[in-house]
């Protein structure tokens, strides 16, 4: 039938995947990171064969040209793959992108206008869109926004208790993030269990360097941990997550930090890194094993925040059927999974140690047979979700 090229342009990276429209199999995947530095890392995988190179790639235009050249050299050749469309991930879609949207000049302008709400992401997303439209003008381009899954949150979940005229004028509300993953995982979990998604109440825990939680009732998100920006919510690799807003006032008035410095502090120098000095959970576990007190405290803070969100979303949902762990940490870290749910047995939430220790690339149950709440590990696939939504809109 053809294929969809999915592009995810980061501030210094370009991640891509070519997905067959019929089988939904990834025909090729790749990543170019350290774009703009002296040498960029290039990875391209097709048919199980991985190619890695280091090349000077000064900008995203050069990065995308490199990707097209890799397809031509290493396959599959794009003209043979029958590209039907290019799907683009956009982190913040505000209220402009409630669903997948075909790109035109107005859509580009909307992504740019939303950049103040995601200054680390939207400008890079927009650059990728513009470059791709120039280099691949013969096919439609589609925006799939991370926030779209959360645009119809219940009013009481989306609204901050902020003076309403200010909130409305400056579009201050809770938008969420990682919605493409939350949508994919919530539907995949229901299908894996052989249940209609409309009949399932679940909590999805997307735990990577960035982390978010959502409460999903019958396939619709009713709450999520990230807010106006991806800073709110869970403790993350470098982000504070929930913090008293007065900390910013205190640091500005008493430490002399500027707003920009506080922004960097909260987003890039805090979280697990700020508490322990590392961002990788594997390194954190090694530090804990060596007796590092800061690392032990960092994990404790991380797990307690997770447990708070599980408890609050259980209360919001009323009936909880499923908890799904996903993303890099959620899929691979049995210590975090067990720790996040420890002590919740009285609510019917149990983790089987043997099942939890198993590694794999497919959805799997890690709760005991007969547990009132089914606990799952569900590998996310945002590229496949973007592919599906792209095909639906074209």
JOSUL-V731793 format. One line per field, one symbol per residue. burial: + if it has 16 or more other C-alpha atoms within 10 Angstrom, else -. A space follows every 50 residues. Layout:
burial->???
//
This chain:
burial->--+++++++++++++++++++--+-+++++++++++---+++++++---- ----++++-++-++-+++-++---++-+--+-++++++++++++-+++++ +++---++-+++-++-++--+++++++++++++------+++++++++++ +++----++------------+++++++++++++++++++--+---+--+ +++++++++++++++++++++++++++++++++++++++++------++- ------+----+--+++++++++++++++-+--++-++-----+++-++- +++++++-++--++--+--++++++++++++++++++++++-------++ +----+------++++++---++++++++++++++++++++---
//
